[in-house]
Protein backbone atom coordinates (compact mmCIF):
# COMPACT_ATOMS: atom_id res chain seq x y z
CA UNK A 1 0.00 0.00 0.00
CA UNK A 2 1.49 3.39 -0.95
CA UNK A 3 2.46 5.85 1.78
CA UNK A 4 0.49 9.07 2.29
CA UNK A 5 2.20 12.27 1.15
CA UNK A 6 1.49 15.98 0.95
CA UNK A 7 -0.42 16.80 -2.25
CA UNK A 8 2.44 18.95 -3.56
CA UNK A 9 4.84 21.58 -2.24
CA UNK A 10 2.79 24.48 -0.92
CA UNK A 11 -0.45 22.45 -0.50
CA UNK A 12 -1.54 20.35 2.48
CA UNK A 13 -4.61 18.30 3.34
CA UNK A 14 -6.33 20.22 6.15
CA UNK A 15 -9.52 18.18 6.73
CA UNK A 16 -10.92 14.84 5.58
CA UNK A 17 -14.01 12.85 6.55
CA UNK A 18 -16.68 10.48 5.34
CA UNK A 19 -20.33 11.53 5.48
CA UNK A 20 -23.80 10.47 4.48
CA UNK A 21 -24.12 13.51 2.20
CA UNK A 22 -22.23 16.69 1.30
CA UNK A 23 -23.21 19.81 -0.60
CA UNK A 24 -20.80 22.62 -1.47
CA UNK A 25 -22.03 26.19 -2.02
CA UNK A 26 -20.27 29.57 -1.85
CA UNK A 27 -17.05 28.06 -0.46
CA UNK A 28 -18.98 26.40 2.38
CA UNK A 29 -19.54 22.69 3.00
CA UNK A 30 -22.90 21.46 4.21
CA UNK A 31 -22.25 18.04 5.74
CA UNK A 32 -24.94 15.56 6.81
CA UNK A 33 -23.96 12.59 8.96
CA UNK A 34 -20.27 13.49 8.80
CA UNK A 35 -17.44 11.73 10.52
CA UNK A 36 -18.67 8.15 10.54
CA UNK A 37 -15.98 5.53 11.06
CA UNK A 38 -17.89 2.34 10.23
CA UNK A 39 -20.95 1.10 8.39
CA UNK A 40 -23.47 -1.07 10.20
CA UNK A 41 -25.75 -2.85 7.73
CA UNK A 42 -28.81 -5.09 8.25
CA UNK A 43 -27.67 -7.84 5.87
CA UNK A 44 -25.11 -8.76 3.23
CA UNK A 45 -25.03 -8.30 0.36
CA UNK A 46 -26.18 -4.70 0.87
CA UNK A 47 -26.25 -1.71 -1.47
CA UNK A 48 -25.08 1.31 0.54
CA UNK A 49 -27.01 4.15 -1.13
CA UNK A 50 -24.08 6.57 -0.99
CA UNK A 51 -20.93 7.65 0.79
CA UNK A 52 -19.69 11.22 0.51
CA UNK A 53 -16.07 12.27 0.87
CA UNK A 54 -15.09 15.73 2.14
CA UNK A 55 -11.55 17.06 1.75
CA UNK A 56 -10.20 20.56 2.30
CA UNK A 57 -6.75 21.61 1.16
CA UNK A 58 -4.87 24.71 2.28
CA UNK A 59 -2.07 26.28 0.28
CA UNK A 60 -0.48 29.20 -1.39
CA UNK A 61 -2.71 30.88 -3.99
CA UNK A 62 -0.21 30.22 -6.78
CA UNK A 63 -0.02 26.52 -5.85
CA UNK A 64 -3.79 26.01 -5.63
CA UNK A 65 -4.57 27.94 -8.81
CA UNK A 66 -4.73 26.20 -12.17
CA UNK A 67 -5.25 22.61 -13.25
CA UNK A 68 -5.26 19.66 -10.84
CA UNK A 69 -6.57 16.10 -10.67
CA UNK A 70 -8.34 14.33 -7.84
CA UNK A 71 -9.09 10.64 -7.51
CA UNK A 72 -10.87 8.34 -5.11
CA UNK A 73 -10.71 4.57 -4.98
CA UNK A 74 -12.56 2.07 -2.81
CA UNK A 75 -11.70 -1.58 -2.29
CA UNK A 76 -13.32 -4.38 -0.31
CA UNK A 77 -11.66 -6.51 2.42
CA UNK A 78 -10.21 -8.88 -0.21
CA UNK A 79 -8.65 -5.95 -2.09
CA UNK A 80 -11.10 -6.05 -5.02
CA UNK A 81 -11.81 -2.64 -6.56
CA UNK A 82 -15.34 -1.44 -5.94
CA UNK A 83 -14.45 1.98 -7.32
CA UNK A 84 -11.18 1.96 -9.25
CA UNK A 85 -9.08 5.14 -9.09
CA UNK A 86 -9.85 7.49 -11.92
CA UNK A 87 -8.16 10.88 -12.31
CA UNK A 88 -10.80 13.60 -12.36
CA UNK A 89 -9.36 16.80 -13.82
CA UNK A 90 -10.51 20.17 -12.55
CA UNK A 91 -9.27 23.75 -12.68
CA UNK A 92 -9.34 26.33 -9.90
CA UNK A 93 -10.57 29.67 -11.14
CA UNK A 94 -9.65 32.98 -9.53
CA UNK A 95 -11.49 33.25 -6.25
CA UNK A 96 -12.46 36.28 -4.26
CA UNK A 97 -9.65 38.48 -2.99
CA UNK A 98 -8.25 37.28 0.32
CA UNK A 99 -8.13 39.50 3.37
CA UNK A 100 -4.89 39.85 5.32
CA UNK A 101 -4.22 36.58 7.17
CA UNK A 102 -6.98 34.64 5.39
CA UNK A 103 -6.06 31.14 4.18
CA UNK A 104 -6.59 30.06 0.59
CA UNK A 105 -8.51 26.80 0.55
CA UNK A 106 -9.68 24.26 -1.98
CA UNK A 107 -12.70 22.19 -0.95
CA UNK A 108 -13.70 18.90 -2.57
CA UNK A 109 -16.96 17.08 -1.99
CA UNK A 110 -17.57 13.82 -3.86
CA UNK A 111 -20.54 11.48 -3.51
CA UNK A 112 -20.14 7.82 -4.45
CA UNK A 113 -22.92 5.31 -4.78
CA UNK A 114 -24.54 2.99 -4.67
CA UNK A 115 -21.76 0.95 -3.08
CA UNK A 116 -22.18 -2.85 -3.36
CA UNK A 117 -21.10 -4.30 -0.01
CA UNK A 118 -20.61 -8.08 -0.15
CA UNK A 119 -18.48 -8.88 2.92
CA UNK A 120 -17.87 -7.85 6.50
CA UNK A 121 -14.41 -6.48 7.22
CA UNK A 122 -12.22 -3.47 6.47
CA UNK A 123 -12.89 -1.48 3.32
CA UNK A 124 -10.15 0.89 2.10
CA UNK A 125 -10.79 4.32 0.64
CA UNK A 126 -7.94 6.30 -0.92
CA UNK A 127 -7.86 9.98 -1.83
CA UNK A 128 -5.39 11.09 -4.52
CA UNK A 129 -4.44 14.67 -5.44
CA UNK A 130 -2.25 15.35 -8.48
CA UNK A 131 -1.23 11.66 -8.60
CA UNK A 132 -0.15 11.56 -4.95
CA UNK A 133 -1.91 9.51 -2.30
CA UNK A 134 -2.89 12.05 0.38
CA UNK A 135 -5.25 9.98 2.56
CA UNK A 136 -5.86 6.27 3.10
CA UNK A 137 -8.82 5.51 5.33
CA UNK A 138 -10.02 2.05 6.34
CA UNK A 139 -13.49 1.57 7.78
CA UNK A 140 -15.19 -1.62 8.94
CA UNK A 141 -18.48 -2.93 7.63
CA UNK A 142 -20.45 -5.22 9.92
CA UNK A 143 -23.88 -6.81 9.98
CA UNK A 144 -26.04 -5.88 12.97
CA UNK A 145 -29.45 -7.02 14.18
CA UNK A 146 -31.73 -4.02 13.70
CA UNK A 147 -34.45 -5.50 15.90
CA UNK A 148 -32.36 -4.60 18.97
CA UNK A 149 -30.82 -1.20 19.78
CA UNK A 150 -27.08 -0.79 19.24
CA UNK A 151 -24.81 -1.30 22.28
CA UNK A 152 -25.13 1.63 24.68
CA UNK A 153 -28.64 2.57 23.51
CA UNK A 154 -31.79 1.96 25.53
CA UNK A 155 -34.82 0.32 23.99
CA UNK A 156 -37.95 2.39 24.57
CA UNK A 157 -41.41 0.92 24.14
CA UNK A 158 -44.32 2.90 22.72
CA UNK A 159 -46.00 2.82 26.14
CA UNK A 160 -42.97 4.53 27.71
CA UNK A 161 -42.89 7.15 24.94
CA UNK A 162 -46.57 7.94 25.55
CA UNK A 163 -46.11 8.12 29.32
CA UNK A 164 -48.08 4.95 29.99
N, C-alpha and C positions, 0 to 999 in steps of 0.2 A: 504494500500500500504506500503511495507516495506521501512524503512529508508535507505538512502545511507550510506555506511561505507567505510573505507579504505580497500583495497584488503586484506591485512594482515600486521602484524607488519613488518616494513622495506620496504614496497612497497606502492607507492601512484600513483593515476591516475593523470597524468601530462597534458594530452590533450585528447579531445574527440570532434568529429564532424561527421555530416552526409554529404555525398557527392554523386554525380552522379556516380563516379567511383574511385577506388583506386587500385594502383599497388604497391607492395613492392619489392624492389630489393637492395641488398647490404646495408641493414640497413637504407635505405631511403624510404620515402613514396612519391609517385607521385599521387597527388590528383586532380581530375577534378571536377569542380562544387562543391567545398567543402564549408561547412558552411551554407547550406540552413536551413531555420527555418520553412518553410511551403511548401506544395505541392499545386500548382494551376493546376487543371485538366480541360479538355474541357467538360467532361460529367461524369456521374456516372451511372452504374458501370464503372470502369476504371481499366485496368491492368497496374500498374506502372512497367515499364520494370525492374528496379532495384533500390535499395538503398544500398549504401556502408557505412560502419561504420568504422571510424578510432579511435583507442585508443592507447595512449602511456603511459606506466608505467615507473616510475623511482624507483630504489631501490638499496639495497646493493647486490653485486654480489652473495653472498651466499643465499639471499632470492629469487632472481630471477631465480637462477639455479634450474634445476630439473624439476619434473613433476608438472603441473598445469592443471586447467580446465577453460574454458571460455564459456560463454553462452549468447545468445541474445534472447529476446522475443519481440514480437510485437502484440499489441492488438488494436482493433478498438474502436470507441467512446462508444460502448455498453459494452466493456470489453471482447468481444469474442476474443479468440486467433487466430491471423492470422499466427503467427509463435510461437509455444509453445517453452518454454525454454528447451533446450537440452544441457547437459554438453558435451563440445568438449574437450577431453584430448589432451594435447600437452606437449612436453618436450623441455626445453631450453638447447641447447648444449653449450659447451664452445665457447665463442666468442673470438674475437681478444683481445689482451692485452690492457688494458686501460692505457692511459697516465695520469700523475699526474693531478688531478682535474677534469678528465673526468667522466661524469655520466654514469652509467650502465642503459641502457634502454631496454624495451621490447615493440615492436610495433606490434599491431594487426590490420589487415585490413580484413574485412569480407563483402562480397557482397551477398545481399539477393534479390531474385526476381524470377519470377514476383510477385508483391504484388497486391492481389485483393482488390481494394478499392471500397466499396459499399455505404459509407455514408460520408457526410460532418461532420466535427467536429474534436475533438482532438484524435489523435492516440498516443499510449504510447509505447515507446521503452525502454527496460531495458537491461543494460549490467551487467553481473555477472562475477566475477573472484574468483576462488576457493570457490564457493558456497556463496559468499557475493555480495549483490547488490552494485555496485560501481557507477552507473549512471542511472538515470531515466530521460528520455527526452520526453516531449510531443510536438507534432507538429500538427498544424491544416492542414486539407485538405479542400479545397473549390473549387467549380465549378466557372470558369470564362468564359466570352464570348471572344473567341479568335479572333473575327472579329474586335474588338477594342483594342487599345494598353492599357496596364496596367496603373493604375493611376500614374501620374508623367511622363509618356512617351509621346512623341509627334508623332502623325501619320504623316508620310511622304509619299507623292504620288510619283509615278514613274516619273512624270514630274519634280518634285522638285529635285529628285535624279539625273536626267539627265541635270539639269540646265535650264529647259524649263518652 
